[in-house]
Amino acid sequence: MVGLLFARCARDRVRTAGPFATPSVWIVLAFTCIVAIPKTLYLYTAHPAWTWLYLLDPEHVPWFMVIPVVLAHGGALVGAWIAGAVAYRNERAHMVPLTAGLLALLLVVSLVLLTNRLTVYGSFQVYEAGSAVGIMDVKLGYSLIAISLGAGLSVVLAAVELVRDARRSRLR
């Protein structure tokens, strides 16, 4: 959804110059590399059982799986940016909010279905035994608040810069 939001903010720039228009693409790539990828890397390496939602035992997942997981997260953001930018460039702007709405619905449904797994913390074995503690009883809960606030502020700042750049492209 963030990649689609960024495409929406930069729609005037990408309509004229495409998805790889500078500086818009650099703003998206900077956000991905400075915010999204480190966030995913931290959560995966520091809290693997929670990151896998206790669906997989992290002890049975090879250590190098961090690479495709992190790349998939960053790739999804950049891929959504490119898809949104292409939609705006090809006069299919109506597809962007429709897709974002479907993704938002999927997110809400996922949050509802996985609430029991997202709101507790422990190892895979502790979760399976039913002994996991509440997420706010451990530092992960407070870390998620800080991560969410930082990432949210970063989204706003990147979006503002994309809008400003799009406005400059309109004036040319």
C-alpha positions in Angstrom: 0.0 0.0 0.0 2.9 2.4 0.7 4.3 1.9 -2.8 0.9 2.7 -4.3 0.6 5.7 -2.0 3.9 7.0 -3.2 2.9 6.5 -6.8 -0.3 8.5 -6.1 1.8 11.3 -4.6 4.1 11.4 -7.6 1.4 10.8 -10.3 2.1 14.0 -12.2 5.8 13.2 -12.4 5.3 9.6 -13.5 2.7 10.6 -16.0 5.3 12.6 -17.9 8.5 10.8 -17.1 7.6 7.2 -16.1 8.2 5.1 -13.0 12.0 5.7 -13.0 11.7 9.5 -13.1 14.2 11.2 -10.8 14.1 12.3 -8.0 10.9 10.4 -7.3 12.3 6.9 -7.8 15.3 7.9 -5.6 12.9 8.9 -2.8 11.1 5.6 -3.0 14.4 3.6 -3.1 15.8 5.7 -0.2 12.7 4.9 1.9 12.9 1.2 1.0 16.6 1.0 1.9 16.6 3.3 4.9 13.3 2.4 6.6 11.6 -0.7 5.2 14.5 -3.1 4.8 16.2 -2.4 8.2 12.8 -2.7 9.9 12.2 -6.1 8.4 15.8 -7.2 9.1 15.5 -6.2 12.7 12.1 -7.9 13.3 13.2 -11.1 11.5 16.5 -11.4 13.2 15.5 -10.3 16.7 12.0 -11.8 16.9 11.9 -14.7 14.4 9.1 -16.7 15.9 6.8 -13.7 16.1 7.8 -12.6 12.6 6.8 -16.0 11.3 3.6 -15.7 13.4 4.4 -18.9 15.1 3.5 -20.8 11.9 7.0 -22.0 11.4 9.6 -22.9 14.0 12.5 -20.5 13.2 15.0 -23.2 14.4 14.0 -25.2 11.4 14.3 -22.3 8.9 17.8 -21.9 7.5 19.5 -18.7 8.6 20.0 -17.4 5.0 16.2 -17.2 4.6 16.5 -13.7 6.0 17.8 -12.6 2.5 14.7 -13.6 0.5 12.4 -12.4 3.3 14.0 -8.9 3.4 14.3 -8.7 -0.4 10.6 -9.7 -0.8 9.5 -6.9 1.6 11.6 -4.3 -0.2 10.7 -5.7 -3.6 7.0 -5.5 -2.8 7.3 -1.9 -1.9 9.3 -1.0 -5.1 7.0 -3.3 -7.2 3.9 -1.5 -5.9 5.5 1.8 -6.8 6.3 0.7 -10.3 2.9 -0.8 -10.8 1.2 2.3 -9.5 3.4 4.6 -11.6 2.7 2.5 -14.8 -1.0 2.7 -14.1 -0.8 6.5 -13.8 1.3 6.7 -16.9 -1.0 4.5 -18.9 -4.2 6.4 -17.9 -5.4 3.6 -15.6 -5.4 5.8 -12.5 -8.6 4.1 -11.2 -6.7 0.9 -10.7 -4.5 2.4 -8.0 -7.1 3.2 -5.3 -9.0 0.0 -6.2 -5.8 -2.1 -5.6 -4.9 -0.1 -2.4 -8.5 -0.7 -1.1 -8.2 -4.5 -1.8 -4.8 -4.5 0.0 -6.3 -2.6 2.9 -9.1 -5.1 3.1 -6.6 -8.0 3.0 -4.7 -6.3 5.8 -7.7 -5.9 8.0 -8.8 -9.5 7.5 -5.3 -10.7 8.2 -5.1 -8.6 11.4 -8.4 -10.0 12.6 -7.6 -13.6 11.8 -4.0 -13.4 13.2 -4.7 -11.2 16.3 -4.1 -14.1 18.7 -0.6 -14.6 17.1 0.3 -10.9 16.8 -0.5 -9.9 20.3 1.6 -12.5 22.2 5.3 -13.2 22.4 7.4 -16.2 23.1 9.4 -18.8 21.3 7.7 -21.2 18.9 7.7 -23.9 21.6 6.3 -21.4 24.3 3.5 -20.4 21.9 2.7 -24.0 21.1 2.5 -24.7 24.8 0.0 -21.8 25.2 2.4 -20.0 27.6 3.2 -16.9 25.4 3.0 -13.6 27.2 1.3 -10.4 26.0 3.3 -8.4 23.5 3.3 -5.3 25.7 4.9 -7.4 28.5 8.1 -7.6 26.5 10.2 -5.0 24.8 8.9 -6.0 21.3 5.6 -4.2 22.1 7.3 -1.0 22.8 9.7 -1.5 19.9 6.8 -1.9 17.6 5.3 1.4 18.8 8.6 3.2 18.0 9.1 1.4 14.7 5.5 2.2 13.6 5.8 5.9 14.6 9.2 6.2 12.8 8.0 4.4 9.7 4.8 6.3 9.7 6.6 9.7 9.9 9.0 8.5 7.2 6.1 7.7 4.9 4.6 11.1 5.5 8.0 12.9 4.8 8.6 10.8 1.7 5.0 11.5 0.5 5.4 15.2 1.0 8.6 15.2 -1.0 7.0 13.2 -3.8 4.1 15.7 -3.9 6.4 18.6 -4.0 8.4 17.0 -6.8 5.2 16.2 -8.7 4.1 19.8 -8.3 7.4 21.1 -9.7 7.0 18.8 -12.8 3.5 20.3 -13.4 5.0 23.8 -13.4 7.4 22.9 -16.2 
